[in-house]
């Protein structure tokens, strides 16, 4: 039960009761997301059970459920679109009001058992492919978000990609850019062990994030800056705007601090540069299916990012590690409720 980043408690509650079209999931693996520790984003909703990067076993199905049965291994996404509104029909499923506000788990992925609502069962549950572990499958949702981001940014083979921030999202971006055929892949961060991990995930260069990045990019890239800059930490926004090539794209992937603004003037940033600023949020069902296929084929080595595997009773330590990564050499924390 989450009260704040420094107050995560182990509490007992009844096992959720399912209804028609629903099923009960026994959670095997649940990842801590960077958004789980954004206190300003959670403060009006606490206390609550977080956890949305979930994989596990179906243990009971409600009336009318035909696609799944007890014993099935599945990965589940908490937010799903309606598929019928203006935004869904325009291809913008992740700004659908149903996805943004209308769907969730009961109580949340950091629990032994979760009730999966009927709308999620219908379009947000995916069989785990043979050979893929629960831990790997728990990466379906975060990798789907990364996939949608690079798709929105129109990444093309051969492009130079700069990923600013080498936490879990940044590392998945590095791995995916490599898998999708990017030319030069550059990672930047201020934490040394993250930069080493970025190289393991496929970065050609792993650089300390500072004002020298544009100069170093030009040296390594025939005098050009990055075609695509992906911001995975809002503190790097000024650097991103100075590191993108004319005609390039800046993808705002990470959520920013409350009240954050763009530190740029319109003429300097846009006039005669044809730079595109774009953003992304979440992943749609198609992105989830694609993410699972990538994981099965080894396209992105997701397990390379796992630094902590914790029991439910240790979950509070996982939140501490995510909030203070340099103290704990933390990148990805997986909670295993039934370990």
GIKAGI-V283073 format. One record per pair of residues at least 6 apart in sequence whose ideal C-beta (glycine too) atoms are under 6 Angstrom apart, sorted by sequence separation. I is the first residue (numbers start at 0). J is the second residue. D is the distance in whole Angstrom. If there is no record, write none. Layout:
i: [I | I]
j: [J | J]
d: [D | D]
This chain:
i: [1 | 17 | 81 | 188 | 243 | 293 | 80 | 162 | 177 | 198 | 294 | 320 | 0 | 86 | 87 | 176 | 197 | 216 | 309 | 321 | 86 | 104 | 105 | 127 | 206 | 216 | 230 | 320 | 0 | 57 | 162 | 239 | 307 | 58 | 84 | 162 | 173 | 186 | 194 | 213 | 228 | 321 | 57 | 80 | 320 | 173 | 307 | 35 | 57 | 81 | 228 | 80 | 228 | 317 | 56 | 81 | 102 | 160 | 186 | 80 | 225 | 80 | 184 | 224 | 225 | 226 | 184 | 185 | 186 | 187 | 189 | 224 | 32 | 54 | 78 | 183 | 188 | 224 | 233 | 314 | 29 | 160 | 165 | 187 | 223 | 226 | 227 | 228 | 229 | 230 | 231 | 232 | 30 | 53 | 230 | 231 | 233 | 79 | 158 | 159 | 165 | 229 | 233 | 240 | 306 | 29 | 78 | 156 | 158 | 159 | 160 | 161 | 162 | 163 | 173 | 177 | 306 | 154 | 157 | 187 | 237 | 307 | 308 | 309 | 311 | 28 | 51 | 77 | 145 | 149 | 174 | 212 | 233 | 304 | 305 | 26 | 27 | 77 | 145 | 173 | 174 | 245 | 246 | 247 | 248 | 249 | 250 | 251 | 304 | 27 | 165 | 173 | 213 | 305 | 310 | 26 | 142 | 173 | 213 | 25 | 145 | 170 | 212 | 24 | 25 | 243 | 4 | 165 | 25 | 4 | 22 | 23 | 23 | 183 | 22 | 79 | 21 | 75 | 79 | 20 | 19 | 22 | 2 | 18 | 19 | 20 | 79 | 2 | 17 | 19 | 79 | 22 | 0 | 1 | 76 | 0 | 1 | 75 | 73 | 74 | 73 | 74 | 53 | 72 | 50 | 51 | 172 | 48 | 49 | 50 | 48 | 50 | 49 | 48 | 159 | 48 | 74 | 169 | 168 | 76 | 161 | 74 | 159 | 159 | 160 | 161 | 162 | 163 | 164 | 158 | 164 | 158 | 163 | 154 | 152 | 163 | 29 | 54 | 29 | 161 | 54 | 54 | 52 | 25 | 26 | 52 | 23 | 24 | 52 | 15 | 24 | 21 | 22 | 21 | 21 | 152 | 17 | 20 | 14 | 22 | 152 | 15 | 20 | 148 | 148 | 199 | 28 | 27 | 28 | 30 | 28 | 178 | 178 | 175 | 152 | 174 | 151 | 151 | 148 | 147 | 170 | 147 | 190 | 192 | 144 | 167 | 144 | 143 | 147 | 146 | 143 | 146 | 143 | 146 | 143 | 139 | 142 | 139 | 139 | 135 | 122 | 125 | 131 | 138 | 167 | 131 | 167 | 125 | 135 | 128 | 93 | 93 | 93 | 92 | 134 | 78 | 109 | 76 | 39 | 109 | 111 | 36 | 31 | 36 | 31 | 31 | 9 | 30 | 28 | 29 | 28 | 7 | 26 | 7 | 4 | 4]
j: [7 | 23 | 87 | 194 | 249 | 299 | 87 | 169 | 184 | 205 | 301 | 327 | 8 | 94 | 95 | 184 | 205 | 224 | 317 | 329 | 95 | 113 | 114 | 136 | 215 | 225 | 239 | 329 | 10 | 67 | 172 | 249 | 317 | 69 | 95 | 173 | 184 | 197 | 205 | 224 | 239 | 332 | 69 | 92 | 332 | 186 | 320 | 49 | 71 | 95 | 242 | 95 | 243 | 332 | 72 | 97 | 118 | 176 | 202 | 97 | 242 | 98 | 202 | 242 | 243 | 244 | 203 | 204 | 205 | 206 | 208 | 243 | 52 | 74 | 98 | 203 | 208 | 244 | 253 | 334 | 50 | 181 | 186 | 208 | 244 | 247 | 248 | 249 | 250 | 251 | 252 | 253 | 52 | 75 | 252 | 253 | 255 | 102 | 181 | 182 | 188 | 252 | 256 | 263 | 329 | 53 | 102 | 180 | 182 | 183 | 184 | 185 | 186 | 187 | 197 | 201 | 330 | 179 | 182 | 212 | 262 | 332 | 333 | 334 | 336 | 54 | 77 | 103 | 171 | 175 | 200 | 238 | 259 | 330 | 331 | 53 | 54 | 104 | 172 | 200 | 201 | 272 | 273 | 274 | 275 | 276 | 277 | 278 | 331 | 55 | 193 | 201 | 241 | 333 | 338 | 55 | 171 | 202 | 242 | 55 | 175 | 200 | 242 | 55 | 56 | 274 | 36 | 197 | 58 | 38 | 57 | 58 | 59 | 220 | 60 | 118 | 61 | 115 | 119 | 61 | 61 | 64 | 45 | 61 | 62 | 63 | 122 | 46 | 61 | 63 | 123 | 67 | 46 | 47 | 123 | 48 | 49 | 124 | 124 | 125 | 126 | 127 | 108 | 127 | 107 | 108 | 229 | 106 | 107 | 108 | 107 | 109 | 109 | 109 | 220 | 110 | 136 | 231 | 231 | 140 | 225 | 139 | 225 | 226 | 227 | 228 | 229 | 230 | 231 | 226 | 232 | 227 | 235 | 227 | 227 | 239 | 108 | 133 | 109 | 242 | 136 | 137 | 137 | 112 | 113 | 140 | 112 | 113 | 141 | 105 | 115 | 114 | 115 | 116 | 117 | 248 | 114 | 117 | 112 | 120 | 250 | 114 | 120 | 250 | 252 | 303 | 133 | 133 | 134 | 137 | 137 | 298 | 299 | 299 | 277 | 299 | 277 | 279 | 279 | 279 | 304 | 282 | 325 | 328 | 281 | 304 | 282 | 282 | 286 | 286 | 286 | 289 | 287 | 290 | 290 | 287 | 290 | 290 | 291 | 294 | 284 | 287 | 294 | 301 | 330 | 295 | 331 | 291 | 301 | 295 | 280 | 281 | 283 | 283 | 333 | 281 | 314 | 287 | 257 | 334 | 336 | 321 | 317 | 322 | 321 | 332 | 312 | 333 | 333 | 334 | 335 | 315 | 336 | 318 | 318 | 322]
d: [6 | 5 | 6 | 5 | 5 | 5 | 5 | 5 | 6 | 5 | 6 | 4 | 5 | 5 | 5 | 5 | 5 | 5 | 5 | 6 | 5 | 5 | 4 | 5 | 6 | 6 | 5 | 4 | 5 | 5 | 5 | 5 | 6 | 6 | 6 | 5 | 6 | 4 | 4 | 6 | 5 | 6 | 6 | 4 | 6 | 5 | 6 | 5 | 4 | 6 | 5 | 4 | 5 | 4 | 6 | 4 | 6 | 5 | 4 | 6 | 6 | 4 | 5 | 5 | 6 | 6 | 5 | 5 | 5 | 5 | 5 | 6 | 6 | 5 | 5 | 5 | 6 | 4 | 6 | 5 | 5 | 5 | 5 | 4 | 5 | 5 | 5 | 5 | 5 | 5 | 5 | 6 | 4 | 5 | 6 | 5 | 4 | 5 | 6 | 6 | 4 | 6 | 6 | 5 | 5 | 5 | 5 | 3 | 6 | 4 | 5 | 5 | 5 | 5 | 5 | 3 | 5 | 6 | 4 | 6 | 5 | 4 | 5 | 5 | 5 | 5 | 4 | 5 | 5 | 6 | 4 | 6 | 6 | 5 | 5 | 6 | 6 | 5 | 5 | 5 | 6 | 5 | 5 | 6 | 4 | 5 | 6 | 4 | 4 | 4 | 4 | 6 | 5 | 6 | 5 | 4 | 6 | 5 | 5 | 5 | 5 | 5 | 5 | 5 | 5 | 6 | 5 | 5 | 5 | 6 | 5 | 5 | 4 | 6 | 4 | 6 | 4 | 6 | 6 | 6 | 5 | 6 | 5 | 5 | 4 | 5 | 5 | 5 | 5 | 5 | 4 | 6 | 5 | 6 | 4 | 6 | 5 | 5 | 5 | 5 | 6 | 6 | 4 | 4 | 5 | 6 | 5 | 4 | 5 | 3 | 3 | 4 | 6 | 6 | 5 | 6 | 4 | 4 | 5 | 5 | 4 | 4 | 5 | 5 | 5 | 5 | 5 | 5 | 3 | 4 | 4 | 6 | 4 | 6 | 6 | 6 | 4 | 4 | 6 | 6 | 4 | 4 | 5 | 6 | 6 | 5 | 6 | 5 | 6 | 5 | 5 | 6 | 5 | 6 | 5 | 5 | 5 | 3 | 5 | 6 | 4 | 4 | 6 | 6 | 5 | 6 | 4 | 4 | 5 | 5 | 4 | 4 | 6 | 6 | 6 | 4 | 5 | 5 | 4 | 5 | 5 | 5 | 6 | 6 | 6 | 6 | 5 | 3 | 5 | 5 | 4 | 6 | 4 | 6 | 4 | 5 | 4 | 5 | 5 | 5 | 5 | 6 | 6 | 4 | 6 | 5 | 5 | 6 | 6 | 4 | 5 | 4 | 6 | 4 | 6 | 6 | 6 | 6 | 5 | 6 | 5 | 5 | 5 | 5 | 5 | 4 | 6 | 5 | 5 | 5 | 6 | 4 | 5 | 5 | 6 | 5]
